[in-house]
Amino acid sequence: MGPTIQHLNIAYRRSTRAKHLRITIAPTQAITVTVPQRLSLKRAEEFVQSKQAWLQKHLSRMRQREEIQPARPELSREELNKAQENLFARLGHFSNQYNLPYRKAAFRCQKTQWGSCSGQNNISLNINIAFLSAHLQDYILLHELCHIHHKNHSKSFWTQLDQYCDGRAKQMAKELRDHGMKIRA
């Protein structure tokens, strides 16, 4: 078991936009607790204490991932541009194949998400997708395209995504979670 809650470095951050307490663990294993304005710091500390088992479990998983995953290689600007072109071409292919038209696509440095689809059907892809295997890249592209019709993760969203992923959407989502980014409670 790792260090106790008292020995963890936890940063508490007030937010005027937050409606709920939220714990975020960064890939560096830095822990941030987002605290809504209306809640006391004491309540936030009690919340963290109640989530001690959850924190330990996820910190342990992150440490295990670090041990088994090799460091990501560095990509040159040229390699990154080539990856972007390839991803955008595949996004366009899937968009046409499944009749899921998006407005525009962007390649960004996102901290917490592999991708997103805005209300205006603009798709943003995290540049770290370039380091994933092709089947996980395709899963992310299809996931974001499904948000064209379903702006949430409803049952109908998962049904549609599952059709495009040969019945393996949930399995691929789990595999993607094993690759990291940030973990939220």
Secondary structure, 3 states (H helix, E strand, C coil): CCCCHHHCCEEEEEECCCCCCEEEECCCCCEEEEEECCCCHHHHHHHHHHCHHHHHHHHHHHHHHHHHCCCCCCCCHHHHHHHHHHHHHHHHHHHHHCCCCCCEEEEECCCCCCEEECCCCEEEEEHHHHHCCHHHHHHHHHHHHHCCCCCCCCHHHHHHHHHHCCCCHHHHHHHHHCCCCCEEC
